[in-house]
Amino acid sequence: MKFSIIGAGNIGSALAFGLAHSGLVRPEEICISNTHSEKLERISKKEPLIRTTTDNKVCIDGADVVVLAVKPWKLAPLAEQLKEMLDYKTQIVASMVGGVGLADLQTLFRRDSDGALPPIYYLIPNTAIATRQSMTFLSSVGATKQQDEQLLAIFKTLGDAMLVEERLMNAGLVLASCGIAYALRYIRANTQGGVLLGFSPADAQRIVSQTMKGAASLLGIDGSHPESEIDRVTTPAGLTIRGLNAMERNGFTTSIIEGLMASIPSGK
Ligand SMILES: NC(=O)c1ccc[n+]([C@@H]2O[C@H](COP(=O)([O-])OP(=O)(O)OC[C@H]3O[C@@H](n4cnc5c(N)ncnc54)[C@H](OP(=O)(O)O)[C@@H]3O)[C@@H](O)[C@H]2O)c1
């Protein structure tokens, strides 16, 4: 599948690098465009085979998937420009623009001349797409089952990906995109604790990061439940249960759930 990415900012460039190493898309099958050329020059330095241009028309030419990675307020003029240039029979529009759902995308991309619409995807990756460890949510309208499966397979190579009903996209955003910040805040708090316990900040961060990776990896084994892995390290009357109790007394689980609920966009 050939990808065209419009917008070479944080998420657009991270997607380009991730796709280039996905094994399913060759770097020369990716074109990325941006209004100004500086960001494109940085991409070319790092990944010379990715095609770059400041001309969106050149970028979308021959693409199977046109990914939109611009800020929300730049989307309407971009849609206006693209909708007369795209071939809706062969090209998919995939928007990563946060907060703009499928109905809004259909309104933006409905062609004035004949009312036609392309297959449309609303994608929510997180910033770990740069390291091919994103949790990406996809929701689509007007797409075929085969297109769903193809895109899902590609985004799975960039971490993990889930095709969900649109009503779950905001929940996915909170759990996985805001979730990156929550997980990192946990790592930071633990690192500070590690310094108090006597490690240098760098060593404490290294220890905590590896412990997080290890904990997550344990859940991959036979679909293990967190509580059964917790039981394995919780000796009766031992150290871990004392720590867990102290954390819960201070509202550990409640504060995380309340944080998640507070993040849900209002009205959803
Ligand atoms: N960052 C995240 O964690 C994240 C995660 C998921 C989704 N998103 C979504 O991804 C979108 C982009 O976020 P970002 O953080 O990557 O923003 P960003 O760093 O500002 O990147 C957007 C880029 O789009 C370029 N651009 C704007 N209009 C254009 C046009 N008409 N044609 C070509 N290029 C154009 C801008 O170029 P110039 O700067 O040169 O004008 C800029 O480099 C947002 O809508 C956000 O909701 C972000």
PDBQT file of the ligand as one rigid body, heavy atoms in Angstrom, charges set to zero:
ROOT
HETATM    1  N1  LIG A 301       0.930  14.729  18.920  1.00  0.00    +0.000 N 
HETATM    2  C1  LIG A 301       0.176  13.708  19.328  1.00  0.00    +0.000 C 
HETATM    3  O1  LIG A 301       0.399  13.041  20.349  1.00  0.00    +0.000 OA
HETATM    4  C2  LIG A 301      -1.008  13.280  18.508  1.00  0.00    +0.000 A 
HETATM    5  C3  LIG A 301      -1.523  11.995  18.670  1.00  0.00    +0.000 A 
HETATM    6  C4  LIG A 301      -2.593  11.604  17.881  1.00  0.00    +0.000 A 
HETATM    7  C5  LIG A 301      -3.142  12.503  16.967  1.00  0.00    +0.000 A 
HETATM    8  N2  LIG A 301      -2.629  13.761  16.859  1.00  0.00    +0.000 N 
HETATM    9  C6  LIG A 301      -3.252  14.670  15.894  1.00  0.00    +0.000 C 
HETATM   10  O2  LIG A 301      -2.335  14.855  14.831  1.00  0.00    +0.000 OA
HETATM   11  C7  LIG A 301      -2.513  16.168  14.297  1.00  0.00    +0.000 C 
HETATM   12  C8  LIG A 301      -1.153  16.797  14.123  1.00  0.00    +0.000 C 
HETATM   13  O3  LIG A 301      -0.544  16.955  15.403  1.00  0.00    +0.000 OA
HETATM   14  P1  LIG A 301       1.005  17.302  15.507  1.00  0.00    +0.000 P 
HETATM   15  O4  LIG A 301       1.334  17.314  16.960  1.00  0.00    +0.000 OA
HETATM   16  O5  LIG A 301       1.785  16.395  14.622  1.00  0.00    +0.000 OA
HETATM   17  O6  LIG A 301       1.000  18.804  14.884  1.00  0.00    +0.000 OA
HETATM   18  P2  LIG A 301       2.214  19.632  14.251  1.00  0.00    +0.000 P 
HETATM   19  O7  LIG A 301       3.504  19.185  14.849  1.00  0.00    +0.000 OA
HETATM   20  O8  LIG A 301       1.838  21.060  14.300  1.00  0.00    +0.000 OA
HETATM   21  O9  LIG A 301       2.228  19.146  12.723  1.00  0.00    +0.000 OA
HETATM   22  C9  LIG A 301       1.302  19.535  11.770  1.00  0.00    +0.000 C 
HETATM   23  C10 LIG A 301       2.057  19.819  10.489  1.00  0.00    +0.000 C 
HETATM   24  O10 LIG A 301       1.132  20.004   9.431  1.00  0.00    +0.000 OA
HETATM   25  C11 LIG A 301       1.681  20.972   8.546  1.00  0.00    +0.000 C 
HETATM   26  N3  LIG A 301       0.586  21.509   7.736  1.00  0.00    +0.000 N 
HETATM   27  C12 LIG A 301      -0.425  22.312   8.123  1.00  0.00    +0.000 A 
HETATM   28  N4  LIG A 301      -1.268  22.548   7.103  1.00  0.00    +0.000 NA
HETATM   29  C13 LIG A 301      -0.783  21.862   6.026  1.00  0.00    +0.000 A 
HETATM   30  C14 LIG A 301      -1.192  21.716   4.690  1.00  0.00    +0.000 A 
HETATM   31  N5  LIG A 301      -2.289  22.320   4.218  1.00  0.00    +0.000 N 
HETATM   32  N6  LIG A 301      -0.434  20.964   3.877  1.00  0.00    +0.000 NA
HETATM   33  C15 LIG A 301       0.689  20.353   4.303  1.00  0.00    +0.000 A 
HETATM   34  N7  LIG A 301       1.130  20.457   5.581  1.00  0.00    +0.000 NA
HETATM   35  C16 LIG A 301       0.409  21.204   6.432  1.00  0.00    +0.000 A 
HETATM   36  C17 LIG A 301       2.354  21.969   9.440  1.00  0.00    +0.000 C 
HETATM   37  O11 LIG A 301       3.351  22.636   8.714  1.00  0.00    +0.000 OA
HETATM   38  P3  LIG A 301       4.036  24.031   9.190  1.00  0.00    +0.000 P 
HETATM   39  O12 LIG A 301       4.317  23.949  10.641  1.00  0.00    +0.000 OA
HETATM   40  O13 LIG A 301       5.262  24.114   8.323  1.00  0.00    +0.000 OA
HETATM   41  O14 LIG A 301       3.005  25.067   8.872  1.00  0.00    +0.000 OA
HETATM   42  C18 LIG A 301       2.922  21.070  10.537  1.00  0.00    +0.000 C 
HETATM   43  O15 LIG A 301       4.270  20.700  10.267  1.00  0.00    +0.000 OA
HETATM   44  C19 LIG A 301      -3.401  16.956  15.249  1.00  0.00    +0.000 C 
HETATM   45  O16 LIG A 301      -4.652  17.163  14.643  1.00  0.00    +0.000 OA
HETATM   46  C20 LIG A 301      -3.526  16.065  16.468  1.00  0.00    +0.000 C 
HETATM   47  O17 LIG A 301      -4.844  16.091  16.989  1.00  0.00    +0.000 OA
HETATM   48  C21 LIG A 301      -1.550  14.167  17.573  1.00  0.00    +0.000 A 
ENDROOT
TORSDOF 0
